[in-house]
Amino acid sequence: MKIRLLLTFTGTPYILIWMDRIATGLFNDGYVPIIDGVTVTVRNYAYWLRKKLGPTYVITPFVPNYKDTDPFPVIRFLSLPTVVRPPYRIGFPDVDIRLQSILKNRDFDIVHAHSPFAAGKLALRVAREKHVPSIATFHSKYRDDLSRAIAIKAIVDDQIKRIVEFYYNVDHVWVPQESVARTLREYGYKGPYDVVENGIDFEPLVDIAPYRTRGAEYLHLPEDYVVGLYVGQHILEKNLEFLVRSLPSIMDALPNFRMVFVGKGYAKETLVDLVRQLGISNKVIFHDVIFERELLKAIYARGDIFLFPSLYDNAPLVLREAAAMKTPAVLIHGSTAAEVIEDKKNGFLCSENTDDFARTIVHALSDGEMLAQVANTAQKTLCRTWEDVVKEVAERYRSILNRWAR
C-alpha cells in the first residue's frame, strides 16, 4: 500500500491511498475441516481477496490431525475442544506465544472479524496495535447458541452484552442481509452497519442434467423418486426435529418421496433415532459432510425440493447453493432466512406447523410445471458468485482505507 498527499483546487491537502496491494487478516473461531456457512464465507473471501487485493491470511483455532492446503496462509492458534458443541473448538490466542511472534511480523492493512469471540477479540487487538481499520460481520444468532449451552439466563444476557460491546468497538459492522440487522438490534446494538451480501461458489447452470444424473447414481435414487434435501449442520437449533416429524405426512401423500440429510452435528443420532421411531428409516438417507464441491453440486441437483425450516439461520448459503442447481426451498414465513423468498416465485413459504409444512411440500412436488418455474426464478434471483461479492468487498476495503488515512 502506498500513500500520496494531494492538493485540491482550493489548496486544501488530503491523503489518497494508492492501493496496489492490500494485506488482509480474516479472523474466525472456526475453519476447515469444520464446515459451516461462516467457514465457507471466510474461505471464499480469502481465495478471492488474494487474487484481487494481495496477501490474505486466515487466523483461526488449531484443529488436531488436520493439515491446511489452501492457496493462502492459514495461521492457527492454541485451542481446546468444546464439550457442548463438537467439533468446534475454543481458542486461546492470548496464551499462544508462537502466535504473537507470527502476527508481529505480519503487516496487515485491514482486519476483518467473522466472529465476536476469541478470534474476533484478537482481530480487534491486532487492529489497534497496528493502527489499521477493523471490520466485523455479524453472522449468527448467538443467543440461541448460548442458550442451549448455558441454562442460566442472566449469564446468557451478560454474554450478549459482551458481544454487543464487541461490535461497538470495531470500526465497521457488516451484516449479510437487512433482516440480520434486526437480530443485532434485538441484542442491543444501535450503531451503524452496512449490508454486504454473501455469495456462492457454484456457477448457475442452464443445464443441470449431468449433475442430476451423477447425484441420482451416487444416492441410488433414480427419477422414480421425488427427493427432499437438507444440507447443513445437524443441530436442533435448525428446527430439524420439526422437519423429521413432518416427513410421515409427506410420505403418506407421496409414497415415492425420499429424504436426504447431508452433514453432521451433535443432534444427528437424535434425528436418526426419531426417524427410526417414526418407522421411516427405509425412506431417509443420512449422509456425512460432502467436501467435494462437484459432488455436492450433484447432490443439490438431484434434490427436487430443499427443506429448510430453520428459524435460527440468518443468511444461509445452502439456500443459494440449492437454488444454483435449480432446487427451490421451503422455508418458514417470517424467518430471517426467508427474507429473500417470495412465495411461489423463487421458493415456498409456510407457517411453523408440521401439517402446513407437509402440505406446502406436497403441493409443490405435485405441480411439476410450477416447481420448474419457481426453480428457474430461484436460480436467477438468489445466486451471486463469491467473485462478484468479493469485488464489492475489495472496493469497500479501499474506501475504508481512504477514509482511514485522512
C-alpha positions as CSV (number, residue, x, y, z in Angstrom):
1,M,0.0,0.0,0.0
2,K,1.3,3.5,-0.9
3,I,0.1,6.9,0.3
4,R,0.1,10.1,-1.7
5,L,-0.5,13.7,-0.4
6,L,-2.6,15.6,-3.0
7,L,-3.9,19.2,-3.2
8,T,-7.4,20.1,-4.1
9,F,-8.1,23.1,-6.4
10,T,-8.7,25.1,-3.2
11,G,-5.3,24.3,-1.9
12,T,-6.6,22.0,0.9
13,P,-4.4,18.9,1.2
14,Y,-5.9,15.5,1.6
15,I,-4.5,12.0,1.6
16,L,-5.3,9.4,-1.0
17,I,-4.2,5.8,-0.7
18,W,-2.9,4.3,-3.8
19,M,-3.6,0.6,-3.2
20,D,-1.6,-1.7,-5.4
21,R,-1.6,-4.4,-2.8
22,I,-3.6,-4.7,0.5
23,A,-2.8,-7.2,3.2
24,T,-5.9,-8.6,4.8
25,G,-6.4,-10.6,8.0
26,L,-9.6,-12.7,8.3
27,F,-10.3,-13.9,11.8
28,N,-12.8,-16.6,12.7
29,D,-13.4,-19.1,15.5
30,G,-14.0,-21.9,13.1
31,Y,-12.4,-23.1,9.9
32,V,-11.9,-26.1,7.7
33,P,-12.2,-29.0,8.5
34,I,-15.2,-27.6,10.5
35,I,-17.7,-26.7,7.8
36,D,-20.5,-24.2,8.2
37,G,-21.7,-21.1,6.4
38,V,-19.2,-18.8,8.0
39,T,-16.3,-21.1,7.2
40,V,-17.4,-21.2,3.6
41,T,-17.6,-17.4,3.6
42,V,-14.2,-16.9,5.1
43,R,-12.6,-19.4,2.7
44,N,-14.1,-17.7,-0.3
45,Y,-13.2,-14.2,1.0
46,A,-9.6,-15.4,1.4
47,Y,-9.5,-17.1,-2.0
48,W,-10.7,-14.1,-4.0
49,L,-9.1,-11.3,-1.9
50,R,-5.8,-13.0,-2.5
51,K,-6.5,-12.7,-6.3
52,K,-7.9,-9.2,-6.2
53,L,-6.1,-7.3,-3.4
54,G,-3.0,-9.1,-2.2
55,P,-1.7,-11.1,0.7
56,T,-4.6,-12.6,2.7
57,Y,-4.4,-14.6,5.9
58,V,-6.9,-16.7,7.8
59,I,-6.4,-16.6,11.6
60,T,-8.3,-19.4,13.4
61,P,-8.1,-22.0,16.1
62,F,-5.9,-25.1,15.7
63,V,-7.6,-28.4,14.8
64,P,-5.6,-31.6,15.6
65,N,-4.7,-34.0,12.8
66,Y,-5.6,-31.6,10.0
67,K,-3.1,-30.0,7.6
68,D,-4.1,-26.8,5.7
69,T,-3.8,-27.0,2.0
70,D,-5.4,-23.7,0.9
71,P,-3.6,-21.5,-1.6
72,F,-3.3,-18.8,1.1
73,P,-1.7,-18.9,4.6
74,V,-3.8,-20.2,7.5
75,I,-2.4,-19.1,10.9
76,R,-3.6,-21.4,13.7
77,F,-3.6,-20.7,17.4
78,L,-3.9,-22.8,20.5
79,S,-7.4,-24.3,21.1
80,L,-9.2,-26.9,23.1
81,P,-12.3,-29.0,22.2
82,T,-15.7,-27.8,23.3
83,V,-17.9,-30.1,25.4
84,V,-21.3,-28.8,24.2
85,R,-20.7,-28.1,20.6
86,P,-18.3,-30.6,18.9
87,P,-16.4,-30.4,16.6
88,Y,-16.0,-26.6,17.3
89,R,-13.0,-25.6,19.5
90,I,-12.4,-22.8,22.0
91,G,-9.4,-20.7,21.0
92,F,-6.8,-19.3,23.4
93,P,-4.8,-16.8,21.3
94,D,-3.7,-14.7,24.3
95,V,-1.5,-17.5,25.7
96,D,-0.1,-18.7,22.4
97,I,3.4,-17.3,22.3
98,R,4.1,-18.6,18.9
99,L,1.1,-16.7,17.5
100,Q,2.2,-13.4,19.0
101,S,5.5,-13.8,17.1
102,I,3.9,-14.6,13.8
103,L,1.4,-11.8,14.0
104,K,4.1,-9.3,15.0
105,N,5.8,-9.9,11.7
106,R,2.6,-9.6,9.6
107,D,1.8,-6.1,8.2
108,F,-2.0,-6.1,7.9
109,D,-3.6,-3.1,6.2
110,I,-7.1,-4.1,7.3
111,V,-8.6,-6.8,9.6
112,H,-12.0,-8.4,9.3
113,A,-13.5,-10.5,12.1
114,H,-16.2,-13.0,11.3
115,S,-16.8,-13.9,15.0
116,P,-17.1,-11.9,18.2
117,F,-15.4,-14.4,20.4
118,A,-11.7,-15.3,20.8
119,A,-10.7,-14.7,17.2
120,G,-12.8,-11.5,16.9
121,K,-11.2,-10.1,20.1
122,L,-7.8,-11.0,18.7
123,A,-8.6,-9.2,15.4
124,L,-9.6,-6.1,17.4
125,R,-6.3,-6.1,19.4
126,V,-4.3,-6.6,16.2
127,A,-6.1,-3.7,14.5
128,R,-5.3,-1.4,17.4
129,E,-1.7,-2.5,17.7
130,K,-1.1,-2.0,14.0
131,H,-3.3,1.1,13.7
132,V,-5.4,-0.3,10.9
133,P,-9.2,-0.3,10.5
134,S,-11.3,-3.2,11.8
135,I,-14.5,-4.7,10.3
136,A,-16.7,-7.3,11.9
137,T,-19.5,-9.2,10.2
138,F,-22.5,-10.4,12.3
139,H,-23.3,-13.8,11.0
140,S,-25.1,-15.9,13.7
141,K,-27.9,-15.9,16.3
142,Y,-25.5,-16.2,19.1
143,R,-28.2,-16.1,21.8
144,D,-29.6,-19.3,20.5
145,D,-26.2,-21.0,20.7
146,L,-25.5,-19.7,24.2
147,S,-29.0,-20.6,25.5
148,R,-28.5,-24.2,24.5
149,A,-25.1,-24.4,26.3
150,I,-25.9,-22.2,29.3
151,A,-29.1,-22.8,31.4
152,I,-28.8,-19.5,33.4
153,K,-30.5,-16.7,31.5
154,A,-28.6,-14.0,33.4
155,I,-25.3,-15.4,32.2
156,V,-26.6,-15.6,28.6
157,D,-27.7,-12.0,28.8
158,D,-24.3,-11.0,30.1
159,Q,-22.6,-12.7,27.2
160,I,-24.9,-11.0,24.7
161,K,-23.9,-7.6,26.2
162,R,-20.3,-8.5,25.7
163,I,-21.0,-9.5,22.1
164,V,-22.8,-6.1,21.5
165,E,-19.8,-4.3,23.1
166,F,-17.5,-6.1,20.7
167,Y,-19.5,-4.7,17.7
168,Y,-19.4,-1.2,19.2
169,N,-15.6,-1.4,19.5
170,V,-14.9,-2.3,15.8
171,D,-14.8,0.4,13.2
172,H,-17.3,-1.1,10.7
173,V,-20.1,-3.5,11.2
174,W,-21.4,-5.6,8.3
175,V,-24.5,-7.9,8.0
176,P,-25.2,-10.3,5.1
177,Q,-28.8,-9.1,4.6
178,E,-31.1,-6.5,6.1
179,S,-33.1,-8.8,8.2
180,V,-30.0,-9.9,10.0
181,A,-29.6,-6.4,11.3
182,R,-32.9,-6.8,13.2
183,T,-31.3,-9.6,15.2
184,L,-28.3,-7.4,16.0
185,R,-30.7,-4.6,17.0
186,E,-32.6,-7.0,19.3
187,Y,-29.4,-7.8,21.1
188,G,-29.0,-4.1,21.9
189,Y,-26.7,-2.8,19.1
190,K,-27.8,0.7,18.0
191,G,-24.8,1.7,15.9
192,P,-24.4,1.9,12.1
193,Y,-24.0,-1.1,9.8
194,D,-23.6,-1.9,6.2
195,V,-25.3,-4.8,4.2
196,V,-22.7,-6.9,2.3
197,E,-24.3,-10.0,0.8
198,N,-22.9,-13.5,0.8
199,G,-22.2,-15.4,-2.4
200,I,-21.8,-18.9,-3.6
201,D,-19.0,-20.7,-5.4
202,F,-21.5,-22.6,-7.7
203,E,-21.8,-21.2,-11.2
204,P,-25.6,-21.3,-12.0
205,L,-26.0,-23.7,-14.9
206,V,-28.8,-23.7,-17.5
207,D,-28.4,-27.4,-18.0
208,I,-28.0,-29.3,-14.7
209,A,-28.9,-32.7,-16.2
210,P,-25.3,-34.2,-16.0
211,Y,-25.1,-33.2,-12.3
212,R,-28.6,-34.6,-11.6
213,T,-27.6,-37.9,-13.2
214,R,-24.5,-38.1,-11.1
215,G,-26.4,-37.3,-8.0
216,A,-29.0,-39.9,-8.8
217,E,-26.4,-42.6,-9.3
218,Y,-24.5,-41.6,-6.2
219,L,-27.5,-41.7,-3.9
220,H,-29.1,-44.6,-5.7
221,L,-32.2,-42.5,-6.2
222,P,-33.4,-42.7,-9.9
223,E,-36.0,-40.5,-11.3
224,D,-38.7,-42.8,-10.0
225,Y,-38.4,-40.9,-6.7
226,V,-39.0,-37.3,-5.7
227,V,-36.3,-36.2,-3.3
228,G,-36.4,-33.7,-0.4
229,L,-33.0,-32.5,0.6
230,Y,-31.4,-30.8,3.6
231,V,-27.7,-29.8,3.7
232,G,-26.2,-28.3,6.8
233,Q,-25.3,-28.8,10.4
234,H,-27.4,-31.4,12.2
235,I,-28.2,-29.3,15.3
236,L,-31.6,-28.8,17.0
237,E,-31.4,-25.0,16.6
238,K,-32.1,-25.5,12.9
239,N,-35.6,-27.0,13.6
240,L,-34.7,-30.4,12.3
241,E,-36.9,-32.3,14.7
242,F,-39.8,-30.3,13.2
243,L,-38.6,-31.3,9.7
244,V,-38.4,-35.0,10.6
245,R,-41.8,-35.0,12.2
246,S,-43.3,-33.6,9.0
247,L,-41.9,-36.4,6.9
248,P,-44.6,-39.2,7.6
249,S,-47.4,-36.9,6.2
250,I,-45.4,-36.2,3.1
251,M,-44.6,-39.8,2.6
252,D,-48.2,-40.8,3.0
253,A,-49.2,-38.4,0.3
254,L,-46.2,-39.2,-1.9
255,P,-45.2,-42.8,-1.5
256,N,-42.2,-42.3,-3.8
257,F,-40.8,-39.4,-1.7
258,R,-37.3,-39.9,-0.2
259,M,-35.5,-37.6,2.2
260,V,-31.7,-36.9,2.2
261,F,-29.8,-35.3,5.0
262,V,-26.2,-34.2,4.3
263,G,-24.0,-33.0,7.2
264,K,-23.2,-33.8,10.8
265,G,-23.6,-32.3,14.2
266,Y,-24.4,-33.1,17.8
267,A,-28.1,-33.9,17.1
268,K,-27.5,-36.4,14.3
269,E,-28.0,-39.5,16.4
270,T,-31.2,-37.9,17.9
271,L,-32.6,-37.4,14.4
272,V,-31.6,-40.9,13.3
273,D,-33.4,-42.3,16.4
274,L,-36.5,-40.2,15.7
275,V,-36.6,-41.4,12.1
276,R,-36.4,-45.0,13.4
277,Q,-39.2,-44.3,15.9
278,L,-41.4,-42.9,13.1
279,G,-40.9,-46.1,11.0
280,I,-39.5,-44.3,8.0
281,S,-35.8,-45.3,8.1
282,N,-36.1,-47.0,4.8
283,K,-37.1,-43.7,3.2
284,V,-34.5,-41.5,4.7
285,I,-30.8,-41.2,3.9
286,F,-28.3,-39.6,6.4
287,H,-25.0,-38.7,4.6
288,D,-21.9,-37.3,6.2
289,V,-20.5,-33.9,5.2
290,I,-19.5,-33.7,1.5
291,F,-16.3,-31.8,1.0
292,E,-16.0,-32.3,-2.8
293,R,-17.8,-29.4,-4.2
294,E,-18.6,-31.0,-7.6
295,L,-20.2,-34.0,-5.8
296,L,-22.2,-31.6,-3.6
297,K,-23.5,-29.8,-6.7
298,A,-24.7,-33.2,-8.0
299,I,-26.5,-33.9,-4.6
300,Y,-28.2,-30.5,-4.8
301,A,-29.2,-31.1,-8.4
302,R,-30.8,-34.5,-7.6
303,G,-32.9,-32.8,-4.9
304,D,-36.4,-31.8,-6.1
305,I,-37.0,-29.5,-3.2
306,F,-34.8,-28.1,-0.4
307,L,-36.3,-28.3,3.0
308,F,-35.1,-25.6,5.4
309,P,-37.5,-24.8,8.3
310,S,-34.7,-23.1,10.4
311,L,-35.6,-20.1,12.5
312,Y,-32.0,-19.9,13.6
313,D,-30.2,-19.1,10.4
314,N,-29.6,-15.6,9.2
315,A,-28.5,-15.7,5.6
316,P,-27.8,-19.4,4.8
317,L,-25.5,-20.1,1.9
318,V,-27.1,-23.5,1.4
319,L,-30.3,-21.9,0.3
320,R,-28.5,-20.1,-2.6
321,E,-26.3,-23.2,-3.4
322,A,-29.5,-25.2,-3.8
323,A,-31.0,-22.5,-6.0
324,A,-28.0,-22.5,-8.2
325,M,-28.7,-26.2,-9.0
326,K,-32.4,-25.4,-9.6
327,T,-33.6,-26.9,-6.3
328,P,-36.1,-24.4,-4.7
329,A,-36.6,-24.2,-1.0
330,V,-39.4,-24.4,1.5
331,L,-38.9,-22.0,4.5
332,I,-40.9,-20.7,7.4
333,H,-42.7,-17.5,6.8
334,G,-41.2,-14.7,8.9
335,S,-37.9,-16.4,9.5
336,T,-34.8,-14.3,8.9
337,A,-33.6,-16.7,6.2
338,A,-36.9,-16.2,4.3
339,E,-36.4,-12.5,3.7
340,V,-35.2,-13.2,0.2
341,I,-38.0,-15.5,-0.7
342,E,-41.3,-14.6,-2.5
343,D,-43.8,-17.4,-2.0
344,K,-44.4,-19.4,-5.2
345,K,-42.0,-17.1,-7.0
346,N,-38.5,-18.1,-6.1
347,G,-39.4,-20.5,-3.2
348,F,-42.2,-21.6,-0.9
349,L,-43.3,-20.2,2.4
350,C,-45.5,-21.8,5.1
351,S,-46.3,-21.4,8.8
352,E,-44.3,-23.2,11.5
353,N,-46.8,-26.1,11.6
354,T,-45.9,-29.6,10.6
355,D,-49.2,-30.1,8.7
356,D,-48.8,-26.8,6.8
357,F,-45.1,-27.6,6.1
358,A,-46.1,-31.0,4.7
359,R,-49.0,-29.7,2.7
360,T,-46.7,-27.0,1.1
361,I,-44.1,-29.6,0.1
362,V,-46.7,-32.0,-1.3
363,H,-48.4,-29.2,-3.3
364,A,-45.0,-28.0,-4.7
365,L,-44.0,-31.5,-5.7
366,S,-47.4,-32.3,-7.3
367,D,-47.2,-29.4,-9.8
368,G,-44.2,-30.1,-11.9
369,E,-44.7,-27.0,-14.1
370,M,-44.9,-24.6,-11.2
371,L,-41.9,-26.3,-9.5
372,A,-39.8,-25.8,-12.5
373,Q,-40.8,-22.2,-12.9
374,V,-40.0,-21.5,-9.2
375,A,-36.7,-23.3,-9.6
376,N,-35.7,-21.2,-12.6
377,T,-36.6,-18.0,-10.8
378,A,-34.7,-19.0,-7.7
379,Q,-31.6,-19.5,-9.7
380,K,-32.0,-16.1,-11.4
381,T,-32.7,-14.2,-8.2
382,L,-30.7,-15.9,-5.4
383,C,-27.3,-16.6,-7.0
384,R,-24.4,-14.2,-6.8
385,T,-20.9,-15.6,-7.1
386,W,-18.3,-15.1,-4.5
387,E,-16.1,-13.5,-7.1
388,D,-18.7,-10.8,-7.6
389,V,-19.3,-10.3,-3.9
390,V,-15.6,-10.0,-3.1
391,K,-15.2,-7.5,-5.9
392,E,-17.6,-5.3,-3.9
393,V,-15.8,-6.2,-0.6
394,A,-12.5,-5.1,-2.2
395,E,-14.0,-1.7,-3.2
396,R,-15.4,-1.3,0.3
397,Y,-11.9,-2.1,1.8
398,R,-10.4,0.6,-0.4
399,S,-13.0,3.1,0.5
400,I,-12.5,2.4,4.2
401,L,-8.7,2.7,3.9
402,N,-9.0,6.0,2.1
403,R,-11.2,7.5,4.8
404,W,-9.0,6.0,7.5
405,A,-5.9,7.8,6.2
406,R,-7.5,11.3,6.1
